[in-house]
C-alpha cells in the first residue's frame, strides 16, 4: 500500500510541475506539433533522464532489481506509434 501512496504523490507532484511550467496550455501542445516550441519535449525528456538515473542508482545500491523484459514486436510497436501519432495530430487539428 505504501508503494501506491508514494506513486500517487510522485504523480501529483509531476502533474503540478507540468501545470506550473505552463505545459498544460493549448498553445504549448499545438506548438509542439508545429515544431515551433519544444519546451514540452524538453521537460518530458528531463523527467525521463532523472527517472533513469534514479532507477539505475537504486539498482546499484541493491534496493531494487529490474525484471526480465521479453523481446518486443518491433513492427507492432512502429505501427501502433504511427496510428497513435496520426490520431493525436488529427485530434489537435
C-alpha positions as CSV (number, residue, x, y, z in Angstrom):
1,X,0.0,0.0,0.0
2,X,2.9,2.3,0.7
3,X,4.1,1.9,-2.9
4,X,0.8,3.1,-4.2
5,X,0.8,6.2,-1.9
6,X,4.4,7.1,-3.0
7,X,3.5,6.6,-6.7
8,X,0.4,8.8,-6.2
9,X,2.4,11.5,-4.5
10,X,5.1,11.5,-7.2
11,X,2.4,11.6,-10.0
12,X,0.7,14.5,-8.4
13,X,4.0,16.3,-7.9
14,X,4.9,15.7,-11.6
15,X,1.5,17.0,-12.7
16,X,1.9,20.0,-10.5
17,X,5.2,20.8,-12.1
18,X,3.7,20.4,-15.6
19,X,1.0,22.8,-14.7
20,X,3.3,25.4,-13.1
21,X,5.6,25.3,-16.1
22,X,2.6,26.1,-18.3
23,X,2.9,22.9,-20.3
24,X,-0.9,22.1,-20.0
25,X,-1.8,25.1,-22.1
26,X,-3.4,24.5,-25.5
27,X,-0.9,26.7,-27.5
28,X,2.1,24.9,-25.9
29,X,0.8,21.5,-27.1
30,X,-0.1,22.7,-30.5
31,X,3.3,24.4,-31.0
32,X,5.0,21.0,-30.2
33,X,3.2,19.5,-33.2
34,X,4.2,22.6,-35.3
35,X,7.8,22.1,-34.1
36,X,8.0,25.8,-33.0
37,X,8.1,25.3,-29.2
38,X,9.9,22.2,-27.8
39,X,9.6,23.1,-24.2
40,X,7.1,20.3,-23.5
41,X,9.5,17.7,-25.0
42,X,12.5,19.2,-23.1
43,X,10.5,18.9,-19.8
44,X,9.4,15.3,-20.5
45,X,12.9,14.3,-21.6
46,X,14.3,15.8,-18.4
47,X,11.8,13.8,-16.4
48,X,12.8,10.6,-18.2
49,X,16.5,11.2,-17.6
50,X,16.0,12.0,-13.9
51,X,13.9,8.8,-13.5
52,X,16.5,6.7,-15.4
53,X,19.4,8.0,-13.2
54,X,17.3,7.4,-10.1
55,X,16.4,3.8,-11.1
56,X,19.9,2.8,-12.0
57,X,21.2,4.4,-8.8
58,X,18.7,2.4,-6.8
59,X,19.7,-0.8,-8.7
60,X,23.4,-0.2,-8.0
61,X,22.6,0.2,-4.3
62,X,20.8,-3.1,-4.3
63,X,17.4,-1.6,-3.3
64,X,15.6,-2.7,-6.4
65,X,16.0,-5.3,-9.2
66,X,15.0,-4.9,-12.8
67,X,12.5,-7.5,-14.1
68,X,13.3,-9.6,-17.2
69,X,11.9,-7.9,-20.2
70,X,10.6,-10.1,-23.0
71,X,11.5,-9.5,-26.7
72,X,9.5,-6.8,-28.3
73,X,7.5,-6.9,-31.5
74,X,9.1,-4.0,-33.5
75,X,6.6,-3.9,-36.4
76,X,3.6,-3.7,-34.0
77,X,5.3,-1.0,-31.9
78,X,6.0,1.1,-35.0
79,X,2.5,0.6,-36.4
80,X,0.9,1.5,-33.1
81,X,3.1,4.6,-32.8
82,X,2.1,5.7,-36.2
83,X,-1.6,5.2,-35.6
84,X,-1.3,7.0,-32.2
85,X,0.6,9.9,-33.8
86,X,-1.9,10.3,-36.6
87,X,-4.7,10.2,-34.1
88,X,-3.1,12.9,-31.9
89,X,-2.4,15.1,-34.9
90,X,-5.9,14.8,-36.2
91,X,-7.4,15.4,-32.8
92,X,-5.3,18.5,-32.3
93,X,-6.2,19.8,-35.7
